[in-house]
């Protein structure tokens, strides 16, 4: 079964979709607790497969960026401490991953979140970003909720 990894606005970390209810989703936190909780239509829920990073030309899917980060780190957790790194250190590090990133539209907080998410995925054994997290193709949770 293909895993669907979600980000929920206003909630830290990442979540794995466990089940769909009539008016909510059941998600499991990808942290040490693995706490299960409902996510409702009022939450801004986004699949990681539906996110892209800004570049100077066209946007690059987050899965490609995560794959590039995995190749740089040889499948290990990130070598930079995103909590303590300066803005310049973050941008230099990110330039190794995505050299053509749009330096005006990609903020330091975006780079920190990317590294945090990458580390969470690696810690949970999710390393095949191309296969496990394909775009949802017409099943975007935000769009589906607007129709209800």
Beta strands, then each sheet from edge to edge (+ up, - down):
strand 1: 5-8
strand 2: 15-20
strand 3: 24-29
strand 4: 36-40
strand 5: 45-47
strand 6: 52-53
strand 7: 60-61
sheet 1: 4+ 3- 2+ 1- 5+
sheet 2: 6+ 7-
end
